[in-house]
Structures are given as C-alpha cells and as structure tokens.
C-alpha cells in the first residue's frame, strides 16, 4: 500500500494520563529508501490520534 521495503506492526499498551484506564494502540511502522513512516491501524482510546501527524508521512530520521 505504501511501497515499503520493510514493515512491522507494534501493539502498544498504555495508561491514560487523566483516567489511568488501559488502552491499546496498533501501529504499522514502515521503511523505504532510508525513510520511515507510521500508520495507526487501531486505537481504543477516548481521544483519537492526532490528525496529520508528521510521522504519518515519509520522513528521514535524524
């Protein structure tokens, strides 16, 4: 879908800062040509992930 050379899916378990409730976020991590990007596959938090996050565009790590 994103013409990635390598990819991985990571499941992150975390607790909300205000409520302390447990949440789960599934993130796809991709690499191609020395650049990386991410994509939130699933998230069950009360507040949705940030729209237009710079990590959801191909970015060269520094």
C-alpha positions as CSV (number, residue, x, y, z in Angstrom):
1,X,0.0,0.0,0.0
2,X,2.8,2.4,0.8
3,X,5.6,0.7,-1.3
4,X,7.5,-0.1,1.9
5,X,10.7,-2.3,1.7
6,X,10.3,-3.4,5.4
7,X,7.4,-3.2,7.8
8,X,6.3,-4.2,11.3
9,X,3.2,-3.9,13.4
10,X,3.6,-2.9,17.0
11,X,0.9,-3.2,19.7
12,X,1.4,-0.6,22.4
13,X,-0.3,-1.0,25.8
14,X,-0.6,2.3,27.8
15,X,-2.5,4.0,30.5
16,X,-4.3,7.3,30.1
17,X,-2.9,10.3,32.0
18,X,-6.2,11.6,33.4
19,X,-8.2,8.4,34.0
20,X,-5.4,5.8,34.3
21,X,-7.5,3.5,32.2
22,X,-5.7,1.0,30.0
23,X,-5.7,1.4,26.2
24,X,-4.2,-0.3,23.2
25,X,-2.8,1.2,20.0
26,X,-1.7,-0.8,17.0
27,X,0.8,1.0,14.8
28,X,2.3,0.0,11.4
29,X,6.0,1.0,11.0
30,X,7.4,1.1,7.5
31,X,10.8,1.8,5.9
32,X,11.9,2.5,2.4
33,X,15.0,4.2,0.9
34,X,16.3,5.4,4.3
35,X,12.9,7.0,5.2
36,X,10.3,5.9,7.7
37,X,6.7,6.4,8.4
38,X,3.9,5.1,10.7
39,X,0.2,4.5,10.4
40,X,-2.2,4.0,13.3
41,X,-4.1,0.8,12.5
42,X,-6.3,0.7,15.6
43,X,-6.7,2.7,18.7
44,X,-9.3,2.3,21.5
45,X,-8.5,5.5,23.5
46,X,-11.2,8.0,24.2
47,X,-9.3,10.8,22.4
48,X,-8.5,9.9,18.8
49,X,-4.9,10.0,17.5
50,X,-3.6,13.4,16.2
51,X,-4.6,14.1,12.6
52,X,-1.8,15.0,10.2
53,X,0.9,13.7,12.5
54,X,4.3,14.2,10.7
55,X,5.2,10.6,11.4
56,X,2.4,9.5,9.0
57,X,4.4,11.0,6.1
58,X,7.7,9.6,4.8
59,X,10.4,11.2,7.0
60,X,14.1,10.9,7.1
61,X,15.3,10.1,10.6
62,X,17.9,12.4,12.0
